[in-house]
């Protein structure tokens, strides 16, 4: 079997995922969406994103199927759109928690993290843990091996 460190993958899932969500404003919009923020003005206020940047990121997230638009209308106002997470967007939650965990460990203020995500039922902090398909805990990269998958396409030199 070929060693993955010598293979140039043309269809890398990490690269493709980053093409969708790998930009600061996109991740901050998703953070707010997971916190229940749905309206443009509220997203702009919470993220600090410039209006044009936020508009472009929202359009991209809708086009990728991570958010969906839902019309609403306040009395006496024109119709506007709210942005709600789709299942595809909700499936990013473990990635967001992993980013929080990494940030809390390496870049939080000395006083501790700014936000702690807790389980609604018991109140304990939420964590992402790795395990194999048989349920064995995987402690890190040294306990896992990357192997060619069935859809592997090699990048030409």
C-alpha positions as CSV (number, residue, x, y, z in Angstrom):
1,X,0.0,0.0,0.0
2,X,1.3,3.5,-0.9
3,X,2.2,5.8,1.9
4,X,-0.1,8.9,1.9
5,X,2.8,11.3,2.4
6,X,4.0,10.5,-1.1
7,X,0.6,10.9,-2.8
8,X,-0.6,14.2,-4.2
9,X,-4.4,14.1,-3.8
10,X,-6.5,15.9,-6.4
11,X,-9.8,15.6,-4.6
12,X,-8.9,16.3,-0.9
13,X,-11.9,16.7,1.4
14,X,-10.0,19.2,3.6
15,X,-9.1,21.4,0.7
16,X,-12.7,21.3,-0.6
17,X,-14.1,22.0,2.9
18,X,-11.8,25.0,3.3
19,X,-13.0,26.3,-0.1
20,X,-16.5,26.5,1.4
21,X,-15.9,27.6,5.1
22,X,-12.2,28.4,5.3
23,X,-12.5,32.2,5.6
24,X,-12.7,34.3,8.8
25,X,-16.0,36.0,8.1
26,X,-17.6,32.8,7.0
27,X,-16.7,31.0,10.2
28,X,-17.9,34.0,12.3
29,X,-21.3,34.0,10.4
30,X,-21.6,30.3,11.2
31,X,-20.7,30.9,14.8
32,X,-23.6,33.4,15.1
33,X,-26.0,31.2,13.2
34,X,-25.3,28.4,15.7
35,X,-26.0,31.0,18.4
36,X,-29.4,31.6,16.9
37,X,-28.6,34.9,15.1
38,X,-30.6,35.0,11.9
39,X,-31.0,38.5,10.6
40,X,-28.6,40.5,8.5
41,X,-28.3,43.5,10.8
42,X,-27.8,41.3,13.9
43,X,-25.2,39.2,12.0
44,X,-23.4,42.4,11.0
45,X,-23.5,43.8,14.6
46,X,-22.3,40.5,16.1
47,X,-19.5,39.8,13.6
48,X,-18.4,43.3,12.8
49,X,-18.2,42.3,9.1
50,X,-18.4,45.1,6.5
51,X,-21.9,45.1,4.8
52,X,-20.6,44.0,1.4
53,X,-18.4,41.2,2.9
54,X,-21.3,39.9,5.0
55,X,-23.6,40.0,2.0
56,X,-21.1,38.0,-0.1
57,X,-20.5,35.4,2.7
58,X,-24.2,34.9,3.3
59,X,-24.8,34.5,-0.5
60,X,-22.0,31.9,-0.6
61,X,-23.3,30.0,2.4
62,X,-26.8,29.9,0.8
63,X,-25.3,28.8,-2.6
64,X,-23.4,26.0,-0.9
65,X,-26.5,24.9,1.0
66,X,-25.3,25.6,4.5
67,X,-27.8,28.3,5.1
68,X,-31.3,28.9,3.7
69,X,-33.2,32.1,3.4
70,X,-36.5,32.5,5.0
71,X,-38.6,35.6,4.4
72,X,-40.0,37.7,7.2
73,X,-41.7,41.0,7.5
74,X,-41.9,43.4,10.4
75,X,-45.1,45.5,10.6
76,X,-44.7,48.5,8.3
77,X,-41.4,47.3,6.9
78,X,-40.4,45.7,3.6
79,X,-39.9,41.9,3.4
80,X,-36.5,40.7,4.3
81,X,-34.7,37.4,4.7
82,X,-33.5,35.5,7.8
83,X,-30.7,33.0,7.4
84,X,-31.2,29.6,9.0
85,X,-28.8,26.6,9.2
86,X,-29.7,23.7,6.9
87,X,-28.7,20.1,7.9
88,X,-25.5,20.5,5.9
89,X,-24.8,23.6,8.0
90,X,-25.7,21.9,11.2
91,X,-23.3,19.1,10.4
92,X,-20.5,21.6,10.8
93,X,-21.2,21.9,14.6
94,X,-18.4,19.4,15.6
95,X,-15.9,21.5,13.6
96,X,-17.0,24.6,15.4
97,X,-16.7,22.9,18.8
98,X,-13.2,21.6,17.8
99,X,-12.2,25.2,16.8
100,X,-13.4,26.4,20.2
101,X,-11.5,23.7,22.0
102,X,-8.3,24.5,20.2
103,X,-8.7,28.2,20.7
104,X,-9.4,27.7,24.4
105,X,-6.3,25.7,24.8
106,X,-3.9,27.8,22.8
107,X,-5.1,31.4,22.3
108,X,-7.6,32.2,25.1
109,X,-6.9,35.0,27.6
110,X,-5.1,34.0,30.8
111,X,-8.4,34.3,32.7
112,X,-9.9,31.6,30.5
113,X,-12.2,31.2,27.6
114,X,-14.7,33.9,26.7
115,X,-17.5,31.4,26.1
116,X,-18.1,27.9,27.4
117,X,-20.5,25.7,25.5
118,X,-22.4,23.4,27.8
119,X,-24.8,20.4,27.5
120,X,-28.3,21.6,28.1
121,X,-29.2,18.4,30.1
122,X,-26.4,18.2,32.6
123,X,-24.5,21.6,32.3
124,X,-21.1,20.1,31.6
125,X,-18.8,21.5,28.9
126,X,-19.3,20.1,25.4
127,X,-16.2,18.4,23.8
128,X,-15.3,16.8,20.5
129,X,-13.6,13.5,20.9
130,X,-12.2,11.2,18.2
131,X,-13.0,7.5,17.9
132,X,-12.8,4.8,15.3
133,X,-15.9,3.1,13.8
134,X,-15.6,0.4,16.5
135,X,-15.8,3.0,19.3
136,X,-12.2,3.1,20.3
137,X,-11.0,6.5,21.4
138,X,-8.3,8.0,19.2
139,X,-6.0,10.3,21.2
140,X,-4.4,12.1,18.3
141,X,-2.8,12.0,14.9
142,X,-0.1,9.4,16.1
143,X,-2.9,6.9,16.7
144,X,-4.4,7.2,13.2
145,X,-3.3,6.3,9.7
146,X,-4.4,8.0,6.5
147,X,-4.9,5.5,3.7
148,X,-6.1,5.9,0.1
149,X,-9.9,5.9,-0.1
150,X,-12.1,4.5,-2.8
151,X,-12.5,7.9,-4.5
152,X,-8.9,8.9,-4.5
153,X,-7.8,10.9,-7.6
154,X,-4.1,11.6,-7.9
155,X,-2.9,15.0,-8.9
156,X,-0.8,15.1,-11.9
157,X,2.8,16.3,-11.5
